[in-house]
Amino acid sequence: MIDLDLLFNNEIIKVRVSGNNILFGKSSGGYMANIDKLQLSHSGVLKEFPDLKDNQNWREEATNRFKTKVSSMNSEIEITKYVVNDLAKFGYKPLRMTRAGSRTKNIKNGI
């Protein structure tokens, strides 16, 4: 299991990678949800998947593509690097990482 803290607009965002499961949450809320429960912005999805512009089911298609991509990866660290690099495009900055209950490591230049 890998826990990440990311900074976005002065708020700490939590990400937990456990196997192929990824949970997202805010440090202030304490609640973590999978990709199905997140509020995705249409403009953000279009940056990643421009072909979904006229698709009525853009949200479901985007989450399915994300799940397919993650399930094709072989390790938690590979998934973690993908999530960090993908969210960096939208202004998320990695701060800290804890791997399998070990000491927390500050992240400066990637994982």
Residue, then its C-alpha position, 0 to 999 in steps of 0.5 A: m500500500i502506498d499513501l500520497d499527499l498532493l498539494f492542490n490550491n492550498e489543500i492537501i489531497k490524499v491518494r491511496v494505492s492498494g494493489n490496483n485499487i486507488l482511493f482519493g480524498k481530502s485531508s480535511g474530510g477523512y473520507m476516501a472514494n474511488i474514481d467512480k465517486l469523484q466529481l470529474s470536470h468535463s473540461g478536465v476529461l476533455k484535456e485527457f480524452p478529446d474524443l469524448k467531446d460529444n459523448q453523452n456518457w463521457r464520465e463513465e467512458a473516462t472512468n472506464r479508460f482510467k480503470t483499464k489503464v491502471s489494471s494493465m500496470n504491474s505494480e503499485i509503484e508504477i500506478t503511483k508514478y502514473v497518478v502523480n504524473d497524470l495529476a501534475k498536468f492539472g497542477y497537483k504537486p506531490l509532497r509526501m509518500t508513505r510506502a507499506g507503513s514505512r517512514t514518510k518520505n518527502i517528494k521533491n523530484g518525483i518518486 
